[in-house]
Amino acid sequence: MRHLIALLACSLVMASASASDPAPKPSKPADGKTADVKAILEGKPSVGAVKPDIKALAAAADARSAAARPVPAAANPVASEDQAEVDLSVRIAERLAQLREQQAARAAAAAKARKAAEAKRRKEAEAAIAAANKPKNGTHWAYEGEYGPANWSDINSNWARCSTGKRQSPIDLRDGIKVDLEQITFDYHPSSFSEIDNGHTIQVTVGGGNFITVGNTTYELQQFHFHRSSEHRINGKGTEMEVQLVHRSFDGKLAILAVLLERGKANNLIQTVWNNLPLEKHMVVSPSIVIDVNDILPERREYFTYMGSVTKPSCAEDVLWLVMKQPMQASPAQMALFSRLYPFNARPIQPSNGRMIKESN
């Protein structure tokens, strides 16, 4: 390549020189230099004595090529400083881009965590609402503790009136309106019976045919059971025990007759019941003897009356209560025996909520 450049340069020089000189006369023969150049351009071997300096021409071509190449950074301090600034700017931009990517990643992770936490809270809230709205169907209740009267309405949805009812029992019988109440007609006679320790009290189921009549309505005795202490109070005063006789009319209405029990002489009916106590809870005993429920009634038949509820779950209302004003007696031994089975099985006093209470003159 160098030789070719040198030849071209030489030819250009020679062409320029020939253009400035007068054309040679035809008769004068060409000198040796011109013949050599012409021979080189025509690709023929030179015949003259003078030869072109090929090495000098090549060196000149190399110098021109080197001058055309860019100067290295080390040879140009200003260019080197500008390049360093450019490199620094590039690195700063790259670092800022990395920081922005990391910040965006953290923000995305935080948003994802918040979204997951919100979804979890929403799910827990929905579960809580569903659980609150789900009907409760518990059956276990007690007179104290976690399953006691304060929580009866939370155990079973059908027991809501235990906390929301406005005519609940028992109550404190005070400030009654004294009137000439119709006498209760009792039609009790000796009957067969069965008894059970149902886990809450001793309950005695009486054979059919025992009735009371009050307010032109007749109610048949279903069962009677015991509470310690008395559930009802009279003018703020209770007694050691109470027996409740549950009656039902032919159209399904309830009337409960309550007799308060205080310490005194032994009661025949109570002793008969105690003599036939079942050996285990929920075991039914059906003795081959009879009982006379008249033995639990006081001589005086004056009473209090009001509308209330049953005193255990479901706390159903629209119950006619008849509470005898005169207590009956039971011996200390009879009361002590029951207290061994049930030291306490009475519902607390409920608000009267302005209900009318009547009492016999």
C-alpha positions as CSV (number, residue, x, y, z in Angstrom):
1,M,0.0,0.0,0.0
2,R,2.9,2.4,0.9
3,H,4.6,1.8,-2.5
4,L,1.4,2.5,-4.3
5,I,0.9,5.8,-2.4
6,A,4.5,6.8,-3.2
7,L,4.0,6.0,-6.9
8,L,0.8,8.1,-7.0
9,A,2.5,11.0,-5.2
10,C,5.4,10.8,-7.6
11,S,3.2,10.8,-10.6
12,L,1.3,13.8,-9.3
13,V,4.5,15.7,-8.8
14,M,5.8,14.8,-12.2
15,A,2.5,15.7,-13.8
16,S,2.5,19.1,-12.1
17,A,6.1,19.7,-13.3
18,S,5.3,18.7,-16.8
19,A,2.3,20.9,-16.9
20,S,4.4,24.0,-16.0
21,D,7.2,23.4,-18.5
22,P,6.9,24.0,-22.2
23,A,6.0,21.0,-24.3
24,P,9.2,19.3,-25.6
25,K,10.1,19.6,-29.1
26,P,9.4,16.5,-31.1
27,S,12.8,16.4,-32.4
28,K,14.4,16.5,-28.9
29,P,14.6,13.1,-27.3
30,A,13.1,12.8,-23.7
31,D,15.6,12.7,-20.8
32,G,16.0,9.6,-18.6
33,K,14.0,10.9,-15.6
34,T,10.9,11.5,-17.6
35,A,11.2,8.1,-19.2
36,D,11.5,6.4,-15.9
37,V,8.3,8.1,-14.5
38,K,6.4,7.4,-17.6
39,A,7.6,3.8,-17.4
40,I,6.4,3.5,-13.8
41,L,3.0,5.0,-14.6
42,E,2.7,2.6,-17.5
43,G,3.9,-0.3,-15.5
44,K,7.1,-0.7,-17.5
45,P,10.6,-1.1,-16.1
46,S,12.5,2.1,-15.9
47,V,15.4,2.7,-18.3
48,G,16.9,5.9,-16.9
49,A,19.8,6.3,-14.6
50,V,17.9,8.2,-12.0
51,K,15.5,6.1,-9.7
52,P,12.8,7.6,-7.4
53,D,13.4,7.6,-3.5
54,I,10.7,5.1,-2.6
55,K,11.5,5.0,1.1
56,A,11.3,8.8,1.5
57,L,7.9,8.8,-0.2
58,A,6.6,6.0,2.1
59,A,7.9,7.9,5.2
60,A,6.0,11.0,4.2
61,A,2.8,9.0,3.7
62,D,3.2,7.4,7.1
63,A,3.6,10.8,8.7
64,R,0.4,12.1,7.1
65,S,-1.5,9.0,8.3
66,A,-0.3,9.4,11.9
67,A,-1.3,13.1,11.9
68,A,-4.9,12.1,10.8
69,R,-5.3,9.7,13.8
70,P,-6.9,11.1,17.1
71,V,-4.5,12.2,19.8
72,P,-4.5,9.8,22.8
73,A,-6.1,11.1,26.1
74,A,-2.7,11.1,27.8
75,A,-1.3,13.4,25.2
76,N,-4.4,15.7,25.7
77,P,-4.9,16.8,29.3
78,V,-8.1,18.8,28.7
79,A,-9.7,15.9,26.9
80,S,-8.7,13.6,29.7
81,E,-10.4,15.8,32.3
82,D,-13.6,16.1,30.3
83,Q,-13.7,12.4,29.9
84,A,-13.3,11.9,33.7
85,E,-16.2,14.3,34.3
86,V,-18.3,12.3,31.8
87,D,-17.4,9.0,33.5
88,L,-18.3,10.4,36.9
89,S,-21.6,11.7,35.7
90,V,-22.3,8.3,34.2
91,R,-21.5,6.5,37.4
92,I,-23.7,9.0,39.5
93,A,-26.6,8.5,37.1
94,E,-26.2,4.7,37.3
95,R,-26.2,4.9,41.2
96,L,-29.2,7.1,41.2
97,A,-31.0,4.7,39.0
98,Q,-30.1,1.8,41.3
99,L,-31.4,3.8,44.3
100,R,-34.6,4.6,42.6
101,E,-35.1,1.0,41.7
102,Q,-34.4,-0.1,45.3
103,Q,-36.8,2.6,46.6
104,A,-39.5,1.5,44.2
105,A,-39.0,-2.1,45.2
106,R,-39.3,-1.2,48.9
107,A,-42.4,0.8,48.2
108,A,-43.9,-2.0,46.2
109,A,-43.1,-4.5,49.0
110,A,-44.6,-2.2,51.6
111,A,-47.8,-1.7,49.5
112,K,-48.0,-5.5,49.1
113,A,-47.6,-6.0,52.9
114,R,-50.2,-3.4,53.6
115,K,-52.6,-5.0,51.1
116,A,-52.0,-8.4,52.7
117,A,-52.5,-7.0,56.2
118,E,-55.7,-5.2,55.2
119,A,-57.0,-8.4,53.5
120,K,-56.2,-10.3,56.7
121,R,-58.0,-7.8,58.9
122,R,-61.0,-7.8,56.5
123,K,-61.1,-11.6,56.6
124,E,-60.9,-11.6,60.4
125,A,-63.7,-9.0,60.6
126,E,-65.9,-11.0,58.3
127,A,-65.2,-14.1,60.3
128,A,-66.1,-12.3,63.5
129,I,-69.3,-11.0,62.0
130,A,-70.2,-14.4,60.7
131,A,-69.4,-16.0,64.1
132,A,-71.5,-13.3,65.8
133,N,-74.4,-13.9,63.4
134,K,-74.1,-17.6,63.5
135,P,-76.9,-19.1,65.7
136,K,-75.6,-20.4,69.0
137,N,-77.0,-23.8,70.1
138,G,-75.2,-24.5,73.4
139,T,-77.1,-26.5,76.0
140,H,-74.9,-26.5,79.0
141,W,-75.7,-23.8,81.7
142,A,-75.1,-23.4,85.4
143,Y,-75.8,-21.0,88.2
144,E,-72.3,-19.7,88.6
145,G,-69.1,-19.1,86.6
146,E,-68.6,-19.0,82.9
147,Y,-72.0,-20.7,82.2
148,G,-73.8,-18.7,84.9
149,P,-76.9,-16.5,84.6
150,A,-74.9,-13.5,83.3
151,N,-73.9,-15.5,80.2
152,W,-77.1,-17.6,79.6
153,S,-78.1,-15.4,76.6
154,D,-74.6,-15.9,75.0
155,I,-74.8,-19.7,75.2
156,N,-77.8,-20.3,73.0
157,S,-79.6,-17.9,70.5
158,N,-82.9,-19.1,71.8
159,W,-82.1,-17.9,75.3
160,A,-81.7,-14.2,74.3
161,R,-84.6,-13.2,76.6
162,C,-82.4,-14.1,79.6
163,S,-80.7,-10.7,79.1
164,T,-83.2,-8.8,76.9
165,G,-86.5,-9.8,78.5
166,K,-88.5,-7.2,80.4
167,R,-90.6,-9.6,82.4
168,Q,-88.0,-11.9,83.9
169,S,-88.2,-13.9,87.2
170,P,-87.5,-14.1,90.1
171,I,-88.2,-10.6,91.6
172,D,-88.4,-9.0,94.9
173,L,-92.0,-8.9,95.9
174,R,-92.5,-5.4,97.4
175,D,-95.0,-2.6,97.1
176,G,-97.7,-5.0,95.9
177,I,-101.2,-3.8,95.4
178,K,-103.3,-5.3,98.1
179,V,-106.7,-6.5,96.7
180,D,-109.2,-9.3,97.3
181,L,-107.5,-11.8,95.1
182,E,-109.5,-14.8,93.9
183,Q,-108.7,-17.8,96.0
184,I,-106.7,-20.5,94.3
185,T,-108.6,-23.8,94.0
186,F,-106.4,-26.8,94.7
187,D,-107.3,-30.2,93.5
188,Y,-104.4,-32.3,94.6
189,H,-104.5,-36.0,95.6
190,P,-102.0,-38.8,96.3
191,S,-100.3,-39.7,93.1
192,S,-97.5,-41.8,91.6
193,F,-94.3,-40.0,90.9
194,S,-90.8,-40.2,89.5
195,E,-87.8,-38.2,90.3
196,I,-84.4,-37.2,88.7
197,D,-81.3,-35.4,89.7
198,N,-81.1,-33.4,86.4
199,G,-77.8,-31.7,87.2
200,H,-79.4,-28.5,88.3
201,T,-81.9,-29.6,91.0
202,I,-84.0,-32.5,92.2
203,Q,-87.1,-32.6,90.1
204,V,-90.2,-34.7,90.8
205,T,-92.7,-35.5,88.0
206,V,-96.2,-36.1,89.3
207,G,-98.8,-38.4,87.9
208,G,-101.7,-36.8,86.1
209,G,-104.9,-35.5,87.7
210,N,-103.6,-32.8,90.0
211,F,-105.0,-29.3,89.2
212,I,-105.2,-25.7,90.3
213,T,-107.8,-23.2,89.1
214,V,-107.2,-19.5,89.2
215,G,-108.8,-16.7,87.1
216,N,-111.2,-19.1,85.5
217,T,-108.3,-21.1,84.1
218,T,-107.4,-24.6,85.1
219,Y,-103.7,-25.7,85.2
220,E,-102.5,-29.3,85.6
221,L,-99.4,-30.0,87.8
222,Q,-96.5,-31.2,85.8
223,Q,-93.6,-31.3,88.2
224,F,-92.0,-29.6,91.2
225,H,-88.4,-28.9,92.0
226,F,-86.2,-27.2,94.7
227,H,-83.9,-24.1,94.9
228,R,-81.3,-23.1,97.5
229,S,-81.6,-20.3,98.5
230,S,-85.1,-19.1,97.7
231,E,-85.3,-17.3,94.3
232,H,-88.1,-14.9,95.3
233,R,-87.9,-12.4,98.1
234,I,-90.7,-10.7,100.0
235,N,-89.9,-7.1,100.8
236,G,-86.2,-7.9,100.4
237,K,-86.1,-11.0,102.6
238,G,-85.5,-14.5,101.2
239,T,-85.5,-17.9,102.9
240,E,-83.2,-20.9,102.9
241,M,-85.0,-22.8,100.2
242,E,-87.9,-22.6,97.7
243,V,-90.1,-25.3,96.1
244,Q,-91.7,-24.4,92.7
245,L,-94.7,-26.3,91.4
246,V,-95.0,-26.0,87.6
247,H,-98.5,-26.2,86.1
248,R,-99.7,-26.0,82.5
249,S,-103.1,-25.2,81.1
250,F,-104.8,-27.1,78.3
251,D,-103.8,-24.3,75.8
252,G,-100.1,-24.5,76.9
253,K,-99.9,-21.5,79.3
254,L,-97.7,-21.9,82.4
255,A,-98.6,-21.1,86.0
256,I,-95.9,-21.7,88.7
257,L,-96.8,-21.8,92.3
258,A,-93.9,-21.0,94.6
259,V,-93.6,-21.9,98.3
260,L,-90.8,-20.5,100.4
261,L,-89.1,-23.0,102.9
262,E,-87.6,-22.0,106.2
263,R,-86.0,-24.0,108.9
264,G,-88.4,-25.8,111.3
265,K,-90.0,-29.2,111.6
266,A,-89.6,-31.9,109.0
267,N,-91.9,-32.0,106.0
268,N,-93.4,-35.4,105.0
269,L,-93.4,-34.8,101.2
270,I,-89.7,-33.6,101.2
271,Q,-88.7,-36.6,103.3
272,T,-90.4,-39.0,100.8
273,V,-88.5,-37.3,97.9
274,W,-85.2,-37.5,99.8
275,N,-85.8,-41.2,100.6
276,N,-86.0,-42.0,96.9
277,L,-83.1,-39.9,95.6
278,P,-81.4,-41.5,92.5
279,L,-77.9,-42.8,93.0
280,E,-76.5,-41.0,89.9
281,K,-77.3,-37.8,88.1
282,H,-79.8,-38.1,85.2
283,M,-81.0,-41.4,86.5
284,V,-84.8,-41.6,86.8
285,V,-86.3,-43.3,89.8
286,S,-90.0,-44.4,89.9
287,P,-90.9,-45.6,93.3
288,S,-93.9,-47.9,93.9
289,I,-95.4,-45.5,96.4
290,V,-97.4,-42.3,96.2
291,I,-97.0,-38.7,97.4
292,D,-99.5,-36.1,98.3
293,V,-98.5,-32.6,97.1
294,N,-101.0,-31.0,99.6
295,D,-98.2,-31.7,102.2
296,I,-96.2,-28.8,100.7
297,L,-99.0,-26.2,100.9
298,P,-99.3,-23.7,103.8
299,E,-102.5,-23.4,105.8
300,R,-103.1,-19.8,104.8
301,R,-103.6,-19.5,101.0
302,E,-102.8,-15.8,100.5
303,Y,-100.4,-15.1,97.7
304,F,-98.6,-12.6,95.5
305,T,-99.1,-12.7,91.7
306,Y,-97.3,-11.2,88.8
307,M,-96.4,-12.0,85.2
308,G,-92.8,-13.3,84.8
309,S,-90.7,-16.0,83.2
310,V,-89.2,-19.4,84.0
311,T,-86.1,-18.9,86.1
312,K,-83.8,-21.1,83.9
313,P,-82.9,-21.1,80.2
314,S,-84.7,-20.4,77.9
315,C,-86.1,-17.7,80.3
316,A,-89.5,-17.9,78.4
317,E,-91.9,-15.2,79.5
318,D,-95.7,-15.0,79.8
319,V,-95.6,-17.1,83.0
320,L,-98.2,-16.6,85.7
321,W,-96.5,-16.6,89.1
322,L,-98.3,-17.4,92.3
323,V,-96.1,-17.0,95.4
324,M,-97.5,-18.1,98.7
325,K,-97.2,-15.4,101.4
326,Q,-96.8,-18.0,104.2
327,P,-93.6,-20.1,104.2
328,M,-93.5,-23.8,104.8
329,Q,-91.0,-25.5,107.0
330,A,-88.3,-28.2,106.5
331,S,-86.0,-29.6,109.1
332,P,-82.3,-28.6,109.3
333,A,-81.4,-32.1,108.3
334,Q,-83.6,-32.0,105.3
335,M,-82.1,-28.7,104.2
336,A,-78.5,-29.9,104.9
337,L,-79.1,-33.0,102.7
338,F,-80.1,-30.8,99.7
339,S,-77.2,-28.4,100.4
340,R,-74.8,-31.3,99.9
341,L,-76.2,-31.9,96.4
342,Y,-76.7,-28.2,95.5
343,P,-75.2,-25.6,97.8
344,F,-76.5,-22.9,95.5
345,N,-78.9,-23.1,92.5
346,A,-80.9,-19.9,92.4
347,R,-81.1,-17.3,89.7
348,P,-80.4,-13.7,90.9
349,I,-83.2,-11.2,91.4
350,Q,-84.3,-9.6,88.2
351,P,-85.6,-6.0,87.6
352,S,-89.3,-5.6,88.1
353,N,-89.5,-3.0,85.3
354,G,-92.6,-1.4,86.8
355,R,-94.6,-4.6,86.6
356,M,-97.9,-4.8,88.5
357,I,-97.6,-7.0,91.6
358,K,-100.8,-7.9,93.4
359,E,-101.1,-9.5,96.8
360,S,-104.0,-10.8,98.9
361,N,-105.3,-8.7,101.7
